[in-house]
Amino acid sequence: MSVISPVDRGVEILTRTIQPAEGNLPIEAARSLLSFQLSPTDWERVNDLAAKARAGTLTLEERAELAEYERITCMLELLQSKARLSLKHAGLSS
């Protein structure tokens, strides 16, 4: 029996909720979503945490923090995928 991690289950729930394969967002909403990104400070923190993960030196608190970054970026990627498809369906490029 396979075990589904909470992150995988979260991705499944987000995918069903956001429905990235349906490009049905209004154009302005799609463009707005495409402008969302992590701040440079957050990217720096993600890179620091990832380096510690590769080195095997993450604390439990840092592991939870990295998991949150993964959850947030996954949600953002799903929303932006839907946004790009919405613009494509409207005959526009992202």
RAVEN-V97849 format. One line per field, one symbol per residue. psi: psi as a letter, one per 40 degrees, with the letter a starting at -180 (. if undefined). A space follows every 50 residues. Layout:
psi=???
This chain:
psi=hihhidddddddddddddgeehgfiidddddddeehiiiddddddddddd ddddefehiddddddddddddddddddddddddddddddeeii.
